[in-house]
């Protein structure tokens, strides 16, 4: 009988968040060891700040990335009780194992999805925020564009202009587009569903539904958020879905000792206007490293 040698299966490392984050805040005070929560993840302050504009925190690499904007709520400590952040950046380092070292590694990664835009009634709603890039060494999987704002004349167009991918020697795929919203048909009162978020190779894109806050994309999917619906009253239209982040596959045949990385943050959903609902958030990015020893 012929024997088939399959080799040792790879060791899989899933990187779902950065280990260091810097939040842009206003007049924030916090001490080392204080904790703050946003998007379901708790972050620990690593640098004391008094009335500052930058809050530096740590996070486990297997945690949940924050959205591009949001609110930080204190858990432990005596610093600022709660405050908004308007931007966030982060980074981490992947260290290639030694003793033994892998013969080669394969990287699969996706940028973060854009948020869906809000629905509206008469005046313009708010566009969804763009997702941010996921990087690993020289690889860049672009973040997806947020859905564009809706108004009483035009529907919210789905995100489509970003999400490029560069550097992969196997696969470089631009993020799939979000779909546009809908406009009220004259003489009717039918609610309009929001646009559907673009879906990455990891699935998890959010659908649109009428008159309610639309779904957020799955965490670490890199897919787009759903557009906000509208009620069907006069001069209403629904929001567009966010674009998915770009996707990359790359093989390192002679791995370096380490690689810097950044996990993209999902774009925040845009606010609704009048009878329009808010859009859903985009999914954060992810990096999967497969370590092959045989």
Secondary structure, DSSP 8 states (H G I E B T S, - for coil): ----------EEEEE-S-SEEEEEEEEEEE-TT-EEEETTEEEEE-S-EEEEEEEEEE--TTS----SSEEEEE-SSSS-SEEEESEEEEEEEEE---SS--SEEEEEEE---------EESS----------EEETTEEE----------SSS------S---EE--SSEEE---------B--TT----BB-------TT-------BTS------TTS--------B-SSTTEE---------EEEEEESS--SEEEEE-----------TT----------EEEEEEE--
